[in-house]
Amino acid sequence: MMMVNAKLTSLSLLVVDDDDDFVDFVAFALMSNPSKSSFSRVSNGEEALRYLRNEGEYVDADVPDIVLLDLNIPRKNGHDVLRDMRGDPDMSAIPV
């Protein structure tokens, strides 16, 4: 197995999850990492797509480096969100 020695300087995450305990876990993991990582959180699929499209209250949101997507979320499930992301050229390259 090949090991890569890379230093991560910053990472921007979008957490799409309605489970507060999971979001707390993500926050704890990021706090214990010396990089300058940050995350934003939305709790349903419709809100996730508004965030990623910079619509409404998310007009100034940055494009995340990665999306942590719960598949079982309200309003629009994770499978539908992922399908919409992969079908949109502006979002299709974002790792999920």
Backbone bond lengths (Angstrom), bond angles and torsions (degrees), N, CA, C in turn:
res aa  C-N    CA-C-N  psi(-1)  N-CA   C-N-CA  omega(-1)  CA-C   N-CA-C  phi
1 M - - - 1.455 - - 1.524 108.80 -
2 M 1.322 115.87 134.51 1.452 120.90 -179.72 1.529 110.12 -89.50
3 M 1.313 116.64 133.03 1.461 121.59 178.11 1.529 108.37 -102.53
4 V 1.302 116.52 137.67 1.454 121.48 177.70 1.517 107.66 -111.40
5 N 1.304 115.61 127.35 1.456 120.36 179.10 1.518 108.26 -102.22
6 A 1.310 116.25 91.84 1.462 121.66 -179.53 1.515 109.16 -122.61
7 K 1.309 115.16 142.34 1.453 119.93 179.16 1.522 108.49 -101.09
8 L 1.308 116.39 122.46 1.455 121.79 179.21 1.518 107.98 -88.64
9 T 1.331 116.83 118.90 1.454 119.15 -178.16 1.517 112.40 -90.80
10 S 1.313 118.02 -35.68 1.461 120.12 176.58 1.517 109.34 -160.28
11 L 1.296 114.72 153.24 1.458 121.48 -179.44 1.520 107.68 -149.29
12 S 1.308 115.50 131.54 1.462 121.11 177.98 1.525 108.64 -109.05
13 L 1.321 116.54 121.28 1.457 121.75 -178.78 1.519 110.70 -112.77
14 L 1.322 115.15 148.09 1.453 121.49 166.41 1.515 105.77 -113.77
15 V 1.321 116.45 118.38 1.459 121.87 178.24 1.521 107.66 -99.38
16 V 1.328 116.02 119.87 1.459 122.17 179.62 1.520 106.48 -111.37
17 D 1.326 115.85 95.08 1.455 120.48 -174.55 1.522 109.26 -160.40
18 D 1.322 116.76 140.03 1.462 121.13 178.68 1.528 111.99 -97.01
19 D 1.324 118.22 5.17 1.460 123.16 -178.58 1.526 109.75 -97.47
20 D 1.333 116.83 108.36 1.459 121.66 -178.34 1.522 112.82 -60.06
21 D 1.326 117.88 -35.05 1.461 120.59 179.72 1.526 111.32 -64.42
22 F 1.324 117.45 -41.05 1.453 120.35 178.16 1.529 110.56 -64.83
23 V 1.317 117.14 -41.93 1.461 120.98 179.68 1.529 109.80 -64.35
24 D 1.325 117.57 -38.64 1.466 120.80 175.32 1.527 110.44 -61.69
25 F 1.318 117.51 -39.97 1.458 122.19 177.98 1.533 110.55 -61.66
26 V 1.318 117.58 -44.51 1.466 121.78 178.50 1.526 109.92 -61.51
27 A 1.322 116.81 -44.99 1.465 120.94 179.49 1.525 110.64 -60.39
28 F 1.324 117.20 -44.02 1.462 121.47 178.86 1.529 110.38 -62.36
29 A 1.310 117.34 -44.26 1.464 120.99 -179.97 1.524 111.01 -61.65
30 L 1.315 117.40 -40.77 1.457 120.30 179.81 1.524 111.72 -70.16
31 M 1.327 117.11 -35.27 1.468 120.37 179.03 1.527 111.24 -66.42
32 S 1.322 117.35 -31.06 1.460 120.40 -178.36 1.528 112.31 -83.83
33 N 1.327 117.82 -1.78 1.452 123.10 179.54 1.529 108.65 -99.09
34 P 1.331 118.12 132.10 1.466 119.62 -177.70 1.527 114.43 -72.49
35 S 1.315 118.77 -6.81 1.467 119.92 178.76 1.524 109.88 -74.39
36 K 1.303 115.50 169.28 1.463 121.06 -179.78 1.519 110.08 -95.05
37 S 1.304 116.43 55.83 1.459 121.62 -178.49 1.522 110.56 -80.47
38 S 1.319 114.84 152.06 1.462 120.30 177.52 1.522 108.02 -143.49
39 F 1.332 114.59 162.39 1.459 117.42 175.89 1.513 110.77 -146.41
40 S 1.311 113.15 153.90 1.458 122.21 171.46 1.513 106.29 -116.85
41 R 1.333 115.17 155.49 1.454 119.03 -177.07 1.519 110.38 -130.91
42 V 1.318 115.11 135.89 1.456 122.40 168.58 1.518 106.32 -128.36
43 S 1.338 117.13 157.47 1.464 118.60 -171.18 1.521 115.41 -115.85
44 N 1.334 117.89 5.25 1.467 118.92 175.40 1.528 109.67 -151.38
45 G 1.321 115.13 166.40 1.450 120.87 -174.52 1.514 114.72 -66.39
46 E 1.308 117.51 -38.68 1.460 120.08 179.08 1.525 110.81 -63.96
47 E 1.325 115.54 -41.82 1.460 121.13 179.05 1.536 110.35 -65.08
48 A 1.333 116.67 -37.78 1.467 120.71 178.82 1.523 110.76 -60.69
49 L 1.320 116.94 -45.12 1.459 119.79 -179.26 1.527 111.67 -68.44
50 R 1.333 117.55 -36.59 1.477 119.70 175.09 1.529 109.74 -61.58
51 Y 1.333 116.85 -42.11 1.462 121.62 178.92 1.532 109.92 -60.66
52 L 1.314 116.24 -50.91 1.461 120.86 -175.81 1.528 112.76 -68.13
53 R 1.317 116.96 -24.68 1.473 121.41 178.37 1.527 112.42 -95.44
54 N 1.330 116.74 2.63 1.469 122.57 -177.95 1.523 112.43 55.36
55 E 1.318 115.50 47.48 1.464 121.30 -179.81 1.524 110.87 -105.41
56 G 1.335 115.22 152.45 1.465 121.13 174.92 1.510 112.31 58.68
57 E 1.322 115.72 -129.64 1.468 120.95 -176.91 1.528 112.99 -68.05
58 Y 1.331 117.68 -7.99 1.469 122.00 -179.10 1.524 112.67 -104.90
59 V 1.312 117.41 21.97 1.461 121.71 -175.96 1.532 111.60 -59.33
60 D 1.325 118.65 -28.54 1.463 122.05 -178.25 1.530 112.87 -104.39
61 A 1.320 117.69 10.62 1.464 120.86 -177.52 1.530 110.74 -69.53
62 D 1.328 115.76 140.00 1.462 121.07 176.28 1.517 110.04 -79.83
63 V 1.309 116.01 152.20 1.462 120.94 175.24 1.527 107.43 -69.85
64 P 1.325 117.83 125.61 1.467 119.03 -179.25 1.526 111.46 -73.75
65 D 1.335 115.49 154.50 1.457 120.94 175.21 1.523 111.03 -75.08
66 I 1.323 115.40 -28.29 1.462 121.00 -179.76 1.523 109.07 -154.39
67 V 1.323 116.41 150.29 1.461 122.07 177.21 1.529 108.29 -116.22
68 L 1.325 116.37 125.86 1.464 121.96 171.53 1.515 105.69 -96.32
69 L 1.320 116.80 108.44 1.460 122.57 -169.93 1.517 111.84 -114.89
70 D 1.321 116.15 117.08 1.463 121.69 172.24 1.530 106.93 -75.74
71 L 1.315 117.14 133.20 1.459 120.05 -179.22 1.524 112.51 -78.40
72 N 1.323 116.89 -22.58 1.459 121.65 -177.03 1.529 109.55 -108.18
73 I 1.322 115.97 74.84 1.467 121.86 -179.93 1.525 109.20 -120.61
74 P 1.334 116.38 158.25 1.463 119.50 -178.43 1.531 113.58 -74.18
75 R 1.309 113.37 168.84 1.462 127.19 176.47 1.516 113.81 68.82
76 K 1.298 118.38 -58.14 1.466 123.07 176.51 1.520 104.81 -140.28
77 N 1.330 117.25 116.43 1.460 119.03 -172.77 1.528 111.67 -69.13
78 G 1.321 115.33 167.11 1.457 121.51 -176.14 1.508 114.11 -61.29
79 H 1.325 117.90 -34.61 1.465 120.78 177.46 1.526 110.40 -61.63
80 D 1.335 116.84 -43.05 1.472 120.84 179.55 1.526 111.21 -67.63
81 V 1.335 116.20 -39.89 1.467 120.03 177.68 1.526 109.42 -61.24
82 L 1.324 116.87 -47.24 1.460 120.75 -179.72 1.531 111.21 -61.81
83 R 1.312 117.44 -41.38 1.469 121.37 177.78 1.536 110.26 -61.19
84 D 1.340 116.75 -44.15 1.467 120.11 178.41 1.525 111.10 -64.53
85 M 1.332 116.60 -39.98 1.464 119.96 179.31 1.528 111.16 -63.86
86 R 1.311 117.33 -44.28 1.466 120.85 -177.77 1.526 111.81 -70.24
87 G 1.321 116.87 -22.88 1.459 120.67 178.21 1.505 114.52 -88.23
88 D 1.314 117.98 -4.11 1.458 122.92 -177.97 1.535 108.51 -109.61
89 P 1.344 117.97 118.37 1.470 120.03 -177.90 1.520 114.10 -57.98
90 D 1.324 118.11 -27.93 1.467 120.91 179.98 1.535 112.31 -76.01
91 M 1.317 117.92 -18.99 1.460 120.95 -177.39 1.522 113.64 -116.70
92 S 1.310 117.56 -11.46 1.467 120.50 -169.28 1.526 114.05 -64.61
93 A 1.312 118.44 -23.84 1.463 120.63 -177.65 1.533 113.27 -89.85
94 I 1.329 117.69 -6.84 1.467 120.07 -178.98 1.530 108.86 -72.99
95 P 1.332 117.45 123.19 1.476 119.60 177.69 1.523 111.00 -64.83
96 V 1.315 115.24 139.18 1.474 121.86 179.06 1.509 108.43 -123.82
